[in-house]
């Protein structure tokens, strides 16, 4: 699932799994919309996503 910052213009640091890099990365979430590839911490992202690969 791609990283999706959503369609609002706020700046909230979140983490998501980058398919090309095969690792979790930090990205700016806009505050609304987006998708399920969004986590509050790097640790949460890694525990859900990176262990699958």
N, C-alpha and C positions, 0 to 999 in steps of 0.2 A: 504494500500500500504506500503510495507516495506521501511525502511530507506535504501538509496543507496548512498554510498560515491562517486560513479562514478569510472572511470578507469584511472584517472590521479593521479599523486602523490603530488599535491600541498596540502596546508592545509588552508582551508577557513572555519571559524566557521559559521555554518548555523544551522537551527532548523527544526525539522520534527516531525511528530506525531508517537509516539511509540505505536503500537497496543496492545502490552502486558500490558503496564503500563497505557494505556488510557489517555496519556497526552503528551504534546510537550516536547521534549528534545533537547539539544544541541548535534551536532555531527560534525565531520570533513568531509567537502566536498572536493574532490580532484581537482575540477576545470573543469571537462568535463564529459559528460555522466550523469548518475544518472536518477532520475525520478521526477515527479511533487511534491513529498513529500519533498520539500526543500523550506525553507523560510529564508529571510534575518534577521528576528527578531523573538523573542519569541512572541511578541504581535501579529504579523501577523499570525504566526502559530496558536495561540490560537483562534484568531477571525475566522479563516477559519475552523479549525478542531475540537476544543474542544466543541463548541456550538452544534455540531451535536449529542453529546452523553449525 
